[in-house]
């Protein structure tokens, strides 16, 4: 089983960090840590979105190929 977090969970965690930056209690050290966490989450989100995009592309290509075969 994969230890990879779901896209939804990653997005929720990212939203929590963004909301933290909107608060009035900013500490420079904490902000640096939160920013680094946000960057890591953004990278994981981008990776999962890229994987999903690639899967969709493959399915679309297979669908297009099967439609061509039916038309022949």
C-alpha positions as CSV (number, residue, x, y, z in Angstrom):
1,X,0.0,0.0,0.0
2,X,1.2,3.5,-0.8
3,X,2.2,6.0,2.0
4,X,1.3,8.8,-0.4
5,X,-1.2,11.2,1.0
6,X,-4.4,11.9,-1.1
7,X,-4.6,15.0,-3.1
8,X,-7.5,16.2,-1.0
9,X,-5.4,15.8,2.2
10,X,-2.5,17.6,0.7
11,X,-4.7,20.5,-0.4
12,X,-6.3,20.7,3.1
13,X,-2.9,20.8,4.7
14,X,-1.8,23.5,2.2
15,X,-4.9,25.6,3.0
16,X,-4.2,25.4,6.7
17,X,-0.7,26.8,6.1
18,X,-2.1,29.6,3.8
19,X,-4.6,30.5,6.5
20,X,-1.8,30.6,9.1
21,X,-0.1,33.2,7.0
22,X,-3.3,35.2,7.0
23,X,-3.3,35.3,10.8
24,X,-2.0,38.2,12.9
25,X,0.4,36.0,14.9
26,X,3.4,35.8,12.5
27,X,6.7,34.7,13.9
28,X,9.7,34.8,11.5
29,X,11.1,31.5,12.6
30,X,7.7,29.8,12.4
31,X,7.0,31.5,9.1
32,X,10.1,30.1,7.6
33,X,9.2,26.6,8.7
34,X,5.6,27.0,7.5
35,X,6.9,28.3,4.2
36,X,9.2,25.3,3.7
37,X,6.2,23.0,4.6
38,X,4.1,24.8,2.1
39,X,6.7,24.4,-0.6
40,X,7.0,20.6,0.0
41,X,3.2,20.3,0.0
42,X,3.0,22.3,-3.3
43,X,5.6,20.0,-4.9
44,X,3.6,16.9,-3.8
45,X,0.4,18.4,-5.1
46,X,2.0,19.3,-8.4
47,X,3.4,15.7,-8.7
48,X,0.0,14.2,-8.1
49,X,-1.7,16.5,-10.5
50,X,0.9,15.7,-13.2
51,X,0.4,12.0,-12.6
52,X,-3.4,12.4,-12.9
53,X,-3.0,14.4,-16.1
54,X,-0.8,11.7,-17.5
55,X,-3.3,9.0,-16.6
56,X,-6.1,11.0,-18.2
57,X,-4.0,11.5,-21.4
58,X,-3.5,7.7,-21.6
59,X,-7.2,6.9,-21.1
60,X,-8.1,9.6,-23.7
61,X,-5.6,8.1,-26.2
62,X,-7.0,4.6,-25.7
63,X,-10.6,6.0,-26.1
64,X,-9.6,7.8,-29.3
65,X,-7.9,4.6,-30.6
66,X,-11.0,2.5,-29.9
67,X,-13.3,5.0,-31.6
68,X,-11.1,4.9,-34.7
69,X,-11.3,1.1,-34.8
70,X,-15.1,1.2,-34.5
71,X,-15.2,3.7,-37.4
72,X,-13.3,1.4,-39.7
